[in-house]
């Protein structure tokens, strides 16, 4: 947790609030965060600070980004299946 606090330049109470709001989700109990979590925290900081987005807006932006990420993963899986099918048919 301390490493994430240092790298994100957030205080522990802010991180706890964002975890409670499900804006950040630790990989494992004890708040072990990934590089993706750090990028997400920086995005939240930009949305709140630089752009003045309120909490409801941040929740919506994060939801839409998560949906987009899920669709990208699905598209990548479909492309991998197509590649496998083409390889098998030759």
N, C-alpha and C positions, 0 to 999 in steps of 0.2 A: 504494500500500500504506500509506504513512504517513497519508494522509487517513482510510483505513478504521480504522487503529489509533487515531487520535485520536477518530473518531466512535463507535467501538464500545467504547472504553475497555478494549481487550484489548491484550496485548503481541504482538509479531510471532511469537514462538514458539508461542503458543496458536493464533493464526490459522493458522500453518503446520500445526500438528497437526490442526486441524479440517478444513483442506483435504485433508490426507493421509487422514483418516477419511471424506472425502467428505461431511462435514456442510455444508461451504461449497464452492461451485464458482465460481471466478472466471469472469467473462464472457470474458476473453481472457487469453492468457499475460501474465505480469507482474502478476497479481493485481489486476485492475481489477474491483471489486465494485459491484453495483447496490444500489439502495435495498432491494430484496427480500432481498439478502444481509445487509444491515444489520439488517433486521427479524428474519431467521433467527438471526443472531448474538445478538441480544437475547433471543430465545426460548430459545436454548441456555443463555445465562447465567441466565435465570430458572429453567429446568429444573434446572440443576446447583446453583445457589446457593440459591435460595429454596425449591425443592421437594425438593432432595437426590436427584434422579434420577441413577442411575449411567449409564455410557457405553452399555451395552447398551440400557437404557431410552430414552436419547436417540436412539439409532439407530432404534429401533422407532417412536418418536413422529415423527421426521422422515420415515421411510418412509411412515407412514400419512398424514401431512399432504401429502406429495408425491402419493400416490395420490388423495387427496381433491381436490387441486388439478387433477390430470389429469382426473378425472371432471367437475369443474366446467367445465373447458375443453371437454370433449366435449359436455356438456349445452348449453353456450352455442352450439357449432357446430350442434347438432341444432336448436335453437330458431331460429337464423339461417336454416337450410335450410328449415324450416317456414314462416317468414315470407316467404322468397323464393318458395316454392311457392304460398302463398296469394296473394301479389301477382301472380304470373304467371297464376293461374287466373281472376283477376277482370278 
